[in-house]
Amino acid sequence: MAEEDLIGYCGLYCGDCFGYKGEIADLARDLRKALRKNRFEKIAEVIPFKEFKHYKECYEVLGALVKLRCKKACQGGGGPPLCKIRLCAQKKGFSGCWECDGFTECSKVKSLESVHKDAHIKNLKIIKREGKDTLLKGKRYW
């Protein structure tokens, strides 16, 4: 996939995302495999650590982390299937929110602030002012 195609509609760069890179998913998968190989569910039953009473839930959380892998970038249909930002941009025929004059005040775009603060807004402003190449070659915010 071309670097430019890794820029999400929201301005975040999928190539910087843990889901796209797969690091966390791979680590969780490998840890689950090692736990199974060592039959750790049985070990957790006999080790007197109070935390091990939650072993089953921990193992399930690791399974959920494995599922966080994105096999496609946002522009290719990856990420959350019902992403309101992507759906809005596609409906308007935009390549990304940077083409919309109201992105700085958009409630859909602002929904990312709890995780990304203003990183996506900074990226969108860079793209709007200077183009995608500047974002790709310079500092990107996450």
Secondary structure, DSSP 8 states (H G I E B T S, - for coil): --GGGGB-TTS-BGGG-HHHH-HHHHHHHHHHHHHHHTTHHHHHHHS--GGGGGHHHHHHHHHHHHTT--SS-GGGT-S-TT-HHHHHHHHHT-SSGGGSTTGGG-HHHHTTHHHHTTHHHHHHHHHHHH-HHHHHHS----
